[in-house]
Amino acid sequence: MITAIVLISAATDAIAETAQAIADVDGVAEVYSCAGDIDLVAILRVPDHEDLARLIPGHISKIPGVLDTATHIAYRSFSSHDTQAAFDLGDD
């Protein structure tokens, strides 16, 4: 599974609608609105690089309100949340 972090500049008058449209795209796990230079951060989780190649320019970049994207591919997760979740499997 490939995880990509997509930094998105969006039209200021359509941030909420743009974020929801991005969140509705298959392969998008989460979308966050943020303060600072970037308006939205999308976390994508897809099986392979070809999916990213189709998903970002073919879908996300074409959503009304998306002005620009910058994609960063994650190599490894160091999240304590992910580690704890693995140990919690079957804990019911």
Gaussian input, Z-matrix of N, CA and C with variables (Angstrom, degrees):
# hf/3-21g

backbone

0 1
 N
 C     1     B1
 C     2     B2     1     A1
 N     3     B3     2     A2     1     D1
 C     4     B4     3     A3     2     D2
 C     5     B5     4     A4     3     D3
 N     6     B6     5     A5     4     D4
 C     7     B7     6     A6     5     D5
 C     8     B8     7     A7     6     D6
 N     9     B9     8     A8     7     D7
 C    10    B10     9     A9     8     D8
 C    11    B11    10    A10     9     D9
 N    12    B12    11    A11    10    D10
 C    13    B13    12    A12    11    D11
 C    14    B14    13    A13    12    D12
 N    15    B15    14    A14    13    D13
 C    16    B16    15    A15    14    D14
 C    17    B17    16    A16    15    D15
 N    18    B18    17    A17    16    D16
 C    19    B19    18    A18    17    D17
 C    20    B20    19    A19    18    D18
 N    21    B21    20    A20    19    D19
 C    22    B22    21    A21    20    D20
 C    23    B23    22    A22    21    D21
 N    24    B24    23    A23    22    D22
 C    25    B25    24    A24    23    D23
 C    26    B26    25    A25    24    D24
 N    27    B27    26    A26    25    D25
 C    28    B28    27    A27    26    D26
 C    29    B29    28    A28    27    D27
 N    30    B30    29    A29    28    D28
 C    31    B31    30    A30    29    D29
 C    32    B32    31    A31    30    D30
 N    33    B33    32    A32    31    D31
 C    34    B34    33    A33    32    D32
 C    35    B35    34    A34    33    D33
 N    36    B36    35    A35    34    D34
 C    37    B37    36    A36    35    D35
 C    38    B38    37    A37    36    D36
 N    39    B39    38    A38    37    D37
 C    40    B40    39    A39    38    D38
 C    41    B41    40    A40    39    D39
 N    42    B42    41    A41    40    D40
 C    43    B43    42    A42    41    D41
 C    44    B44    43    A43    42    D42
 N    45    B45    44    A44    43    D43
 C    46    B46    45    A45    44    D44
 C    47    B47    46    A46    45    D45
 N    48    B48    47    A47    46    D46
 C    49    B49    48    A48    47    D47
 C    50    B50    49    A49    48    D48
 N    51    B51    50    A50    49    D49
 C    52    B52    51    A51    50    D50
 C    53    B53    52    A52    51    D51
 N    54    B54    53    A53    52    D52
 C    55    B55    54    A54    53    D53
 C    56    B56    55    A55    54    D54
 N    57    B57    56    A56    55    D55
 C    58    B58    57    A57    56    D56
 C    59    B59    58    A58    57    D57
 N    60    B60    59    A59    58    D58
 C    61    B61    60    A60    59    D59
 C    62    B62    61    A61    60    D60
 N    63    B63    62    A62    61    D61
 C    64    B64    63    A63    62    D62
 C    65    B65    64    A64    63    D63
 N    66    B66    65    A65    64    D64
 C    67    B67    66    A66    65    D65
 C    68    B68    67    A67    66    D66
 N    69    B69    68    A68    67    D67
 C    70    B70    69    A69    68    D68
 C    71    B71    70    A70    69    D69
 N    72    B72    71    A71    70    D70
 C    73    B73    72    A72    71    D71
 C    74    B74    73    A73    72    D72
 N    75    B75    74    A74    73    D73
 C    76    B76    75    A75    74    D74
 C    77    B77    76    A76    75    D75
 N    78    B78    77    A77    76    D76
 C    79    B79    78    A78    77    D77
 C    80    B80    79    A79    78    D78
 N    81    B81    80    A80    79    D79
 C    82    B82    81    A81    80    D80
 C    83    B83    82    A82    81    D81
 N    84    B84    83    A83    82    D82
 C    85    B85    84    A84    83    D83
 C    86    B86    85    A85    84    D84
 N    87    B87    86    A86    85    D85
 C    88    B88    87    A87    86    D86
 C    89    B89    88    A88    87    D87
 N    90    B90    89    A89    88    D88
 C    91    B91    90    A90    89    D89
 C    92    B92    91    A91    90    D90
 N    93    B93    92    A92    91    D91
 C    94    B94    93    A93    92    D92
 C    95    B95    94    A94    93    D93
 N    96    B96    95    A95    94    D94
 C    97    B97    96    A96    95    D95
 C    98    B98    97    A97    96    D96
 N    99    B99    98    A98    97    D97
 C   100   B100    99    A99    98    D98
 C   101   B101   100   A100    99    D99
 N   102   B102   101   A101   100   D100
 C   103   B103   102   A102   101   D101
 C   104   B104   103   A103   102   D102
 N   105   B105   104   A104   103   D103
 C   106   B106   105   A105   104   D104
 C   107   B107   106   A106   105   D105
 N   108   B108   107   A107   106   D106
 C   109   B109   108   A108   107   D107
 C   110   B110   109   A109   108   D108
 N   111   B111   110   A110   109   D109
 C   112   B112   111   A111   110   D110
 C   113   B113   112   A112   111   D111
 N   114   B114   113   A113   112   D112
 C   115   B115   114   A114   113   D113
 C   116   B116   115   A115   114   D114
 N   117   B117   116   A116   115   D115
 C   118   B118   117   A117   116   D116
 C   119   B119   118   A118   117   D117
 N   120   B120   119   A119   118   D118
 C   121   B121   120   A120   119   D119
 C   122   B122   121   A121   120   D120
 N   123   B123   122   A122   121   D121
 C   124   B124   123   A123   122   D122
 C   125   B125   124   A124   123   D123
 N   126   B126   125   A125   124   D124
 C   127   B127   126   A126   125   D125
 C   128   B128   127   A127   126   D126
 N   129   B129   128   A128   127   D127
 C   130   B130   129   A129   128   D128
 C   131   B131   130   A130   129   D129
 N   132   B132   131   A131   130   D130
 C   133   B133   132   A132   131   D131
 C   134   B134   133   A133   132   D132
 N   135   B135   134   A134   133   D133
 C   136   B136   135   A135   134   D134
 C   137   B137   136   A136   135   D135
 N   138   B138   137   A137   136   D136
 C   139   B139   138   A138   137   D137
 C   140   B140   139   A139   138   D138
 N   141   B141   140   A140   139   D139
 C   142   B142   141   A141   140   D140
 C   143   B143   142   A142   141   D141
 N   144   B144   143   A143   142   D142
 C   145   B145   144   A144   143   D143
 C   146   B146   145   A145   144   D144
 N   147   B147   146   A146   145   D145
 C   148   B148   147   A147   146   D146
 C   149   B149   148   A148   147   D147
 N   150   B150   149   A149   148   D148
 C   151   B151   150   A150   149   D149
 C   152   B152   151   A151   150   D150
 N   153   B153   152   A152   151   D151
 C   154   B154   153   A153   152   D152
 C   155   B155   154   A154   153   D153
 N   156   B156   155   A155   154   D154
 C   157   B157   156   A156   155   D155
 C   158   B158   157   A157   156   D156
 N   159   B159   158   A158   157   D157
 C   160   B160   159   A159   158   D158
 C   161   B161   160   A160   159   D159
 N   162   B162   161   A161   160   D160
 C   163   B163   162   A162   161   D161
 C   164   B164   163   A163   162   D162
 N   165   B165   164   A164   163   D163
 C   166   B166   165   A165   164   D164
 C   167   B167   166   A166   165   D165
 N   168   B168   167   A167   166   D166
 C   169   B169   168   A168   167   D167
 C   170   B170   169   A169   168   D168
 N   171   B171   170   A170   169   D169
 C   172   B172   171   A171   170   D170
 C   173   B173   172   A172   171   D171
 N   174   B174   173   A173   172   D172
 C   175   B175   174   A174   173   D173
 C   176   B176   175   A175   174   D174
 N   177   B177   176   A176   175   D175
 C   178   B178   177   A177   176   D176
 C   179   B179   178   A178   177   D177
 N   180   B180   179   A179   178   D178
 C   181   B181   180   A180   179   D179
 C   182   B182   181   A181   180   D180
 N   183   B183   182   A182   181   D181
 C   184   B184   183   A183   182   D182
 C   185   B185   184   A184   183   D183
 N   186   B186   185   A185   184   D184
 C   187   B187   186   A186   185   D185
 C   188   B188   187   A187   186   D186
 N   189   B189   188   A188   187   D187
 C   190   B190   189   A189   188   D188
 C   191   B191   190   A190   189   D189
 N   192   B192   191   A191   190   D190
 C   193   B193   192   A192   191   D191
 C   194   B194   193   A193   192   D192
 N   195   B195   194   A194   193   D193
 C   196   B196   195   A195   194   D194
 C   197   B197   196   A196   195   D195
 N   198   B198   197   A197   196   D196
 C   199   B199   198   A198   197   D197
 C   200   B200   199   A199   198   D198
 N   201   B201   200   A200   199   D199
 C   202   B202   201   A201   200   D200
 C   203   B203   202   A202   201   D201
 N   204   B204   203   A203   202   D202
 C   205   B205   204   A204   203   D203
 C   206   B206   205   A205   204   D204
 N   207   B207   206   A206   205   D205
 C   208   B208   207   A207   206   D206
 C   209   B209   208   A208   207   D207
 N   210   B210   209   A209   208   D208
 C   211   B211   210   A210   209   D209
 C   212   B212   211   A211   210   D210
 N   213   B213   212   A212   211   D211
 C   214   B214   213   A213   212   D212
 C   215   B215   214   A214   213   D213
 N   216   B216   215   A215   214   D214
 C   217   B217   216   A216   215   D215
 C   218   B218   217   A217   216   D216
 N   219   B219   218   A218   217   D217
 C   220   B220   219   A219   218   D218
 C   221   B221   220   A220   219   D219
 N   222   B222   221   A221   220   D220
 C   223   B223   222   A222   221   D221
 C   224   B224   223   A223   222   D222
 N   225   B225   224   A224   223   D223
 C   226   B226   225   A225   224   D224
 C   227   B227   226   A226   225   D225
 N   228   B228   227   A227   226   D226
 C   229   B229   228   A228   227   D227
 C   230   B230   229   A229   228   D228
 N   231   B231   230   A230   229   D229
 C   232   B232   231   A231   230   D230
 C   233   B233   232   A232   231   D231
 N   234   B234   233   A233   232   D232
 C   235   B235   234   A234   233   D233
 C   236   B236   235   A235   234   D234
 N   237   B237   236   A236   235   D235
 C   238   B238   237   A237   236   D236
 C   239   B239   238   A238   237   D237
 N   240   B240   239   A239   238   D238
 C   241   B241   240   A240   239   D239
 C   242   B242   241   A241   240   D240
 N   243   B243   242   A242   241   D241
 C   244   B244   243   A243   242   D242
 C   245   B245   244   A244   243   D243
 N   246   B246   245   A245   244   D244
 C   247   B247   246   A246   245   D245
 C   248   B248   247   A247   246   D246
 N   249   B249   248   A248   247   D247
 C   250   B250   249   A249   248   D248
 C   251   B251   250   A250   249   D249
 N   252   B252   251   A251   250   D250
 C   253   B253   252   A252   251   D251
 C   254   B254   253   A253   252   D252
 N   255   B255   254   A254   253   D253
 C   256   B256   255   A255   254   D254
 C   257   B257   256   A256   255   D255
 N   258   B258   257   A257   256   D256
 C   259   B259   258   A258   257   D257
 C   260   B260   259   A259   258   D258
 N   261   B261   260   A260   259   D259
 C   262   B262   261   A261   260   D260
 C   263   B263   262   A262   261   D261
 N   264   B264   263   A263   262   D262
 C   265   B265   264   A264   263   D263
 C   266   B266   265   A265   264   D264
 N   267   B267   266   A266   265   D265
 C   268   B268   267   A267   266   D266
 C   269   B269   268   A268   267   D267
 N   270   B270   269   A269   268   D268
 C   271   B271   270   A270   269   D269
 C   272   B272   271   A271   270   D270
 N   273   B273   272   A272   271   D271
 C   274   B274   273   A273   272   D272
 C   275   B275   274   A274   273   D273

   B1=1.4551
   B2=1.5296
   B3=1.3118
   B4=1.4658
   B5=1.5155
   B6=1.3302
   B7=1.4510
   B8=1.5150
   B9=1.3216
   B10=1.4622
   B11=1.5191
   B12=1.3194
   B13=1.4578
   B14=1.5240
   B15=1.3279
   B16=1.4633
   B17=1.5274
   B18=1.3242
   B19=1.4583
   B20=1.5164
   B21=1.3240
   B22=1.4599
   B23=1.5187
   B24=1.3185
   B25=1.4642
   B26=1.5143
   B27=1.3374
   B28=1.4630
   B29=1.5179
   B30=1.3190
   B31=1.4653
   B32=1.5267
   B33=1.3211
   B34=1.4645
   B35=1.5199
   B36=1.3078
   B37=1.4651
   B38=1.5307
   B39=1.3316
   B40=1.4721
   B41=1.5267
   B42=1.3252
   B43=1.4651
   B44=1.5273
   B45=1.3155
   B46=1.4723
   B47=1.5257
   B48=1.3284
   B49=1.4655
   B50=1.5252
   B51=1.3162
   B52=1.4599
   B53=1.5280
   B54=1.3225
   B55=1.4665
   B56=1.5217
   B57=1.3137
   B58=1.4645
   B59=1.5249
   B60=1.3288
   B61=1.4676
   B62=1.5256
   B63=1.3250
   B64=1.4653
   B65=1.5237
   B66=1.3291
   B67=1.4657
   B68=1.5233
   B69=1.3301
   B70=1.4600
   B71=1.5323
   B72=1.3224
   B73=1.4666
   B74=1.5314
   B75=1.3277
   B76=1.4656
   B77=1.5166
   B78=1.3185
   B79=1.4599
   B80=1.5149
   B81=1.3311
   B82=1.4637
   B83=1.5217
   B84=1.3223
   B85=1.4624
   B86=1.5241
   B87=1.3276
   B88=1.4614
   B89=1.5153
   B90=1.3270
   B91=1.4709
   B92=1.5207
   B93=1.3295
   B94=1.4552
   B95=1.5154
   B96=1.3266
   B97=1.4625
   B98=1.5241
   B99=1.3206
   B100=1.4675
   B101=1.5184
   B102=1.2950
   B103=1.4585
   B104=1.5292
   B105=1.3090
   B106=1.4649
   B107=1.5139
   B108=1.3288
   B109=1.4660
   B110=1.5255
   B111=1.3197
   B112=1.4668
   B113=1.5168
   B114=1.3187
   B115=1.4657
   B116=1.5184
   B117=1.3417
   B118=1.4634
   B119=1.5229
   B120=1.3206
   B121=1.4588
   B122=1.5238
   B123=1.3213
   B124=1.4640
   B125=1.5244
   B126=1.3183
   B127=1.4622
   B128=1.5214
   B129=1.3267
   B130=1.4646
   B131=1.5159
   B132=1.3161
   B133=1.4628
   B134=1.5215
   B135=1.3303
   B136=1.4648
   B137=1.5323
   B138=1.3387
   B139=1.4695
   B140=1.5306
   B141=1.3348
   B142=1.4683
   B143=1.5249
   B144=1.3241
   B145=1.4633
   B146=1.5218
   B147=1.3133
   B148=1.4616
   B149=1.5220
   B150=1.3319
   B151=1.4630
   B152=1.5196
   B153=1.3291
   B154=1.4707
   B155=1.5154
   B156=1.3162
   B157=1.4614
   B158=1.5254
   B159=1.3149
   B160=1.4669
   B161=1.5314
   B162=1.3138
   B163=1.4564
   B164=1.5279
   B165=1.3129
   B166=1.4657
   B167=1.5288
   B168=1.3250
   B169=1.4729
   B170=1.5232
   B171=1.3334
   B172=1.4630
   B173=1.5077
   B174=1.3267
   B175=1.4626
   B176=1.5325
   B177=1.3392
   B178=1.4720
   B179=1.5210
   B180=1.3145
   B181=1.4733
   B182=1.5208
   B183=1.3262
   B184=1.4665
   B185=1.5287
   B186=1.3282
   B187=1.4591
   B188=1.5213
   B189=1.3302
   B190=1.4635
   B191=1.5300
   B192=1.3139
   B193=1.4587
   B194=1.5129
   B195=1.3490
   B196=1.4633
   B197=1.5231
   B198=1.3331
   B199=1.4603
   B200=1.5250
   B201=1.3417
   B202=1.4606
   B203=1.5287
   B204=1.3262
   B205=1.4627
   B206=1.5203
   B207=1.3288
   B208=1.4678
   B209=1.5251
   B210=1.3187
   B211=1.4597
   B212=1.5190
   B213=1.3358
   B214=1.4581
   B215=1.5208
   B216=1.3354
   B217=1.4627
   B218=1.5277
   B219=1.3224
   B220=1.4649
   B221=1.5209
   B222=1.3318
   B223=1.4577
   B224=1.5131
   B225=1.3365
   B226=1.4583
   B227=1.5189
   B228=1.3259
   B229=1.4615
   B230=1.5184
   B231=1.3234
   B232=1.4568
   B233=1.5124
   B234=1.3126
   B235=1.4509
   B236=1.5249
   B237=1.3147
   B238=1.4613
   B239=1.5242
   B240=1.3243
   B241=1.4673
   B242=1.5210
   B243=1.3397
   B244=1.4630
   B245=1.5256
   B246=1.3198
   B247=1.4574
   B248=1.5222
   B249=1.3190
   B250=1.4668
   B251=1.5262
   B252=1.3218
   B253=1.4620
   B254=1.5264
   B255=1.3160
   B256=1.4656
   B257=1.5188
   B258=1.3391
   B259=1.4554
   B260=1.5178
   B261=1.3263
   B262=1.4627
   B263=1.5168
   B264=1.3276
   B265=1.4535
   B266=1.5196
   B267=1.3087
   B268=1.4573
   B269=1.5146
   B270=1.3243
   B271=1.4608
   B272=1.5207
   B273=1.3350
   B274=1.4747
   B275=1.4874
   A1=108.20
   A2=116.39
   A3=122.58
   A4=108.75
   A5=115.40
   A6=121.65
   A7=108.05
   A8=115.85
   A9=121.07
   A10=108.71
   A11=114.94
   A12=122.10
   A13=105.73
   A14=116.13
   A15=120.63
   A16=107.95
   A17=115.48
   A18=122.38
   A19=107.42
   A20=116.73
   A21=121.01
   A22=111.04
   A23=116.12
   A24=121.90
   A25=106.47
   A26=115.56
   A27=120.15
   A28=110.26
   A29=116.02
   A30=121.30
   A31=107.96
   A32=117.30
   A33=120.69
   A34=113.27
   A35=117.62
   A36=119.57
   A37=113.11
   A38=116.90
   A39=119.66
   A40=112.46
   A41=117.81
   A42=120.04
   A43=111.46
   A44=118.02
   A45=120.33
   A46=111.50
   A47=117.04
   A48=120.79
   A49=111.05
   A50=115.93
   A51=120.90
   A52=110.07
   A53=116.61
   A54=120.97
   A55=110.83
   A56=117.55
   A57=120.11
   A58=111.06
   A59=117.13
   A60=120.03
   A61=111.07
   A62=117.10
   A63=121.09
   A64=109.78
   A65=117.06
   A66=121.93
   A67=111.77
   A68=117.11
   A69=121.67
   A70=113.78
   A71=117.94
   A72=122.19
   A73=109.37
   A74=117.24
   A75=121.20
   A76=110.08
   A77=116.08
   A78=121.44
   A79=112.59
   A80=117.14
   A81=121.09
   A82=107.38
   A83=116.40
   A84=121.34
   A85=111.71
   A86=116.91
   A87=121.41
   A88=109.37
   A89=115.78
   A90=121.90
   A91=107.17
   A92=115.94
   A93=122.00
   A94=109.86
   A95=116.74
   A96=119.53
   A97=106.42
   A98=116.92
   A99=120.12
   A100=111.85
   A101=113.65
   A102=121.17
   A103=107.50
   A104=116.09
   A105=119.79
   A106=111.87
   A107=115.69
   A108=121.70
   A109=113.73
   A110=117.03
   A111=122.49
   A112=108.62
   A113=116.66
   A114=120.73
   A115=113.43
   A116=116.14
   A117=121.27
   A118=110.02
   A119=115.39
   A120=121.63
   A121=106.53
   A122=116.07
   A123=121.25
   A124=108.77
   A125=115.33
   A126=121.66
   A127=107.09
   A128=115.96
   A129=121.49
   A130=108.98
   A131=116.41
   A132=122.05
   A133=107.34
   A134=114.99
   A135=120.97
   A136=109.50
   A137=116.69
   A138=120.08
   A139=115.10
   A140=118.61
   A141=118.91
   A142=112.20
   A143=115.08
   A144=121.23
   A145=112.87
   A146=117.02
   A147=120.03
   A148=111.11
   A149=117.06
   A150=120.09
   A151=110.94
   A152=116.89
   A153=119.81
   A154=110.90
   A155=115.64
   A156=120.72
   A157=111.53
   A158=117.08
   A159=120.58
   A160=111.56
   A161=116.67
   A162=122.25
   A163=113.88
   A164=116.94
   A165=119.38
   A166=111.58
   A167=119.91
   A168=117.26
   A169=113.59
   A170=116.77
   A171=120.26
   A172=114.68
   A173=117.70
   A174=120.29
   A175=112.39
   A176=115.70
   A177=119.38
   A178=111.74
   A179=117.74
   A180=120.40
   A181=113.34
   A182=116.90
   A183=121.26
   A184=113.41
   A185=117.98
   A186=120.96
   A187=109.14
   A188=117.66
   A189=119.94
   A190=110.65
   A191=115.83
   A192=121.51
   A193=113.35
   A194=118.21
   A195=120.96
   A196=108.23
   A197=115.99
   A198=121.05
   A199=112.03
   A200=116.59
   A201=120.24
   A202=108.75
   A203=116.73
   A204=121.58
   A205=109.76
   A206=115.15
   A207=122.50
   A208=105.84
   A209=116.64
   A210=121.50
   A211=110.73
   A212=115.00
   A213=122.81
   A214=107.47
   A215=116.91
   A216=121.22
   A217=108.43
   A218=115.95
   A219=121.46
   A220=109.59
   A221=116.37
   A222=121.56
   A223=112.08
   A224=116.00
   A225=120.14
   A226=108.83
   A227=116.19
   A228=121.94
   A229=109.63
   A230=115.81
   A231=121.84
   A232=110.60
   A233=117.44
   A234=123.49
   A235=111.39
   A236=117.18
   A237=119.74
   A238=109.99
   A239=117.75
   A240=121.95
   A241=110.45
   A242=117.40
   A243=121.27
   A244=111.14
   A245=117.31
   A246=121.25
   A247=110.28
   A248=117.53
   A249=121.32
   A250=110.70
   A251=117.86
   A252=121.43
   A253=111.10
   A254=117.66
   A255=121.14
   A256=111.08
   A257=117.49
   A258=120.83
   A259=112.69
   A260=117.28
   A261=121.64
   A262=113.44
   A263=118.79
   A264=121.44
   A265=110.47
   A266=116.53
   A267=121.28
   A268=114.60
   A269=115.74
   A270=121.25
   A271=112.48
   A272=118.49
   A273=121.28
   A274=112.98
   D1=132.76
   D2=178.69
   D3=-103.11
   D4=132.30
   D5=175.14
   D6=-109.39
   D7=130.53
   D8=176.62
   D9=-127.23
   D10=143.44
   D11=176.05
   D12=-108.52
   D13=121.15
   D14=-177.60
   D15=-112.84
   D16=118.39
   D17=176.30
   D18=-89.55
   D19=127.95
   D20=-170.91
   D21=-125.99
   D22=127.81
   D23=169.05
   D24=-92.90
   D25=131.34
   D26=-175.78
   D27=-128.37
   D28=157.92
   D29=174.60
   D30=-63.11
   D31=129.67
   D32=-173.07
   D33=-63.55
   D34=-26.35
   D35=-178.97
   D36=-85.56
   D37=2.06
   D38=-177.04
   D39=-139.00
   D40=26.46
   D41=-175.33
   D42=-61.99
   D43=-48.11
   D44=-177.19
   D45=-62.83
   D46=-44.67
   D47=-179.49
   D48=-67.00
   D49=-39.22
   D50=178.99
   D51=-65.41
   D52=-44.44
   D53=179.39
   D54=-60.51
   D55=-43.28
   D56=-179.46
   D57=-66.77
   D58=-40.10
   D59=178.26
   D60=-63.21
   D61=-38.22
   D62=177.28
   D63=-67.14
   D64=-44.02
   D65=-179.29
   D66=-60.71
   D67=-27.83
   D68=-178.81
   D69=-79.90
   D70=-6.20
   D71=-179.00
   D72=-79.74
   D73=131.46
   D74=176.07
   D75=-58.41
   D76=131.66
   D77=-178.96
   D78=102.52
   D79=-15.64
   D80=177.30
   D81=-90.18
   D82=117.68
   D83=-177.73
   D84=-85.67
   D85=-40.53
   D86=-175.63
   D87=-152.35
   D88=152.01
   D89=172.63
   D90=-135.44
   D91=131.60
   D92=179.15
   D93=-120.23
   D94=136.87
   D95=168.43
   D96=-88.92
   D97=145.52
   D98=-173.99
   D99=-139.35
   D100=162.09
   D101=170.97
   D102=-92.01
   D103=153.58
   D104=177.65
   D105=114.37
   D106=-155.84
   D107=-175.05
   D108=-72.90
   D109=-22.48
   D110=-177.76
   D111=-110.04
   D112=139.74
   D113=-178.40
   D114=-85.85
   D115=-39.96
   D116=-175.64
   D117=-136.41
   D118=147.35
   D119=172.22
   D120=-124.48
   D121=124.03
   D122=178.47
   D123=-111.27
   D124=135.38
   D125=174.73
   D126=-103.74
   D127=120.16
   D128=-179.56
   D129=-109.78
   D130=139.71
   D131=174.74
   D132=-131.74
   D133=113.06
   D134=-176.16
   D135=-136.01
   D136=158.86
   D137=-177.77
   D138=-65.96
   D139=-36.73
   D140=-176.01
   D141=-149.72
   D142=171.73
   D143=-177.63
   D144=-63.91
   D145=-32.04
   D146=178.42
   D147=-60.90
   D148=-35.46
   D149=176.69
   D150=-63.55
   D151=-40.55
   D152=176.21
   D153=-63.11
   D154=-41.46
   D155=-178.75
   D156=-62.14
   D157=-32.40
   D158=177.16
   D159=-84.80
   D160=-40.73
   D161=-171.56
   D162=-67.71
   D163=-46.82
   D164=-173.37
   D165=-74.18
   D166=-59.16
   D167=179.74
   D168=-73.57
   D169=-28.63
   D170=-175.09
   D171=-83.22
   D172=-25.45
   D173=-176.57
   D174=-125.29
   D175=-61.43
   D176=-173.17
   D177=-61.98
   D178=-46.96
   D179=-178.18
   D180=-64.63
   D181=-20.88
   D182=-178.43
   D183=-92.40
   D184=-3.42
   D185=179.79
   D186=-70.88
   D187=131.76
   D188=178.22
   D189=-56.15
   D190=132.60
   D191=-179.06
   D192=102.15
   D193=-19.66
   D194=177.04
   D195=-79.76
   D196=121.21
   D197=-178.90
   D198=-99.29
   D199=-35.98
   D200=-176.56
   D201=-161.10
   D202=152.64
   D203=175.88
   D204=-134.33
   D205=152.14
   D206=171.50
   D207=-137.22
   D208=124.73
   D209=-173.21
   D210=-107.56
   D211=134.99
   D212=176.61
   D213=-125.43
   D214=126.03
   D215=-178.94
   D216=-95.70
   D217=129.45
   D218=-179.65
   D219=-82.71
   D220=137.69
   D221=176.49
   D222=-93.08
   D223=-38.21
   D224=-173.87
   D225=-154.23
   D226=146.60
   D227=176.77
   D228=-99.58
   D229=134.75
   D230=176.51
   D231=-117.23
   D232=24.24
   D233=-175.21
   D234=-77.10
   D235=126.73
   D236=174.90
   D237=-68.14
   D238=-27.39
   D239=176.79
   D240=-61.22
   D241=-45.73
   D242=179.88
   D243=-64.80
   D244=-39.88
   D245=179.30
   D246=-64.90
   D247=-44.98
   D248=179.46
   D249=-63.77
   D250=-40.00
   D251=179.73
   D252=-60.77
   D253=-37.22
   D254=178.69
   D255=-63.70
   D256=-38.01
   D257=179.63
   D258=-77.00
   D259=-19.89
   D260=-179.65
   D261=-84.40
   D262=-7.76
   D263=-179.10
   D264=-59.08
   D265=130.42
   D266=178.71
   D267=71.50
   D268=21.00
   D269=-175.63
   D270=-87.30
   D271=3.30
   D272=-176.27
   D273=-73.10

